[in-house]
Amino acid sequence: MSEIHDAPTASQLVESVREWLERDVLAGTTGRLQFHARVAINVLAMVEREMSLGPQQAIEHALRLASLGVADESELAAAIRNGDLDDRLDEVIVAVRATVTDKLRVANPGYFAKE
């Protein structure tokens, strides 16, 4: 894939800011400012993971939804609510579990280290 923007990439920029916050800002602050630096570090780490994992997760999510005959999560929720997928409950559980797992891999991958 050809990139329209030159280096550094968006991913590299986000990584650089996160690393700067971790190495320089966090060590040089205390209290409220240090707390906010930690929050910013966590947010940037989430953005990095979403940029890295998100495109493949989006493809897999769309395939899961299509296999259930719905276009998006709103349609899935409506189908579940209406009982349209009651005869495919095992498939719905697998699909929803996979979606939640993908979301956790971006938002809080440490969750899986506790398994």
Residue pairs with C-beta under 8 A, 6 or more apart in sequence:
3 9
8 16
10 51
11 48
11 51
11 52
14 44
14 47
14 48
14 51
15 44
15 48
17 44
18 40
18 41
18 44
18 45
18 48
21 37
21 40
21 41
21 44
22 41
25 37
26 34
26 37
26 38
26 41
29 37
46 106
46 107
49 105
49 106
49 109
50 106
53 102
53 105
53 106
54 106
57 102
57 105
57 106
60 98
60 102
61 98
61 99
61 102
64 95
64 98
64 99
65 71
65 72
65 73
65 75
65 76
65 95
67 91
67 95
68 76
68 79
68 85
68 88
68 91
68 92
68 95
69 79
70 76
70 79
73 99
76 92
76 95
76 96
78 84
79 85
80 92
85 91
85 92
104 111
104 112
105 112
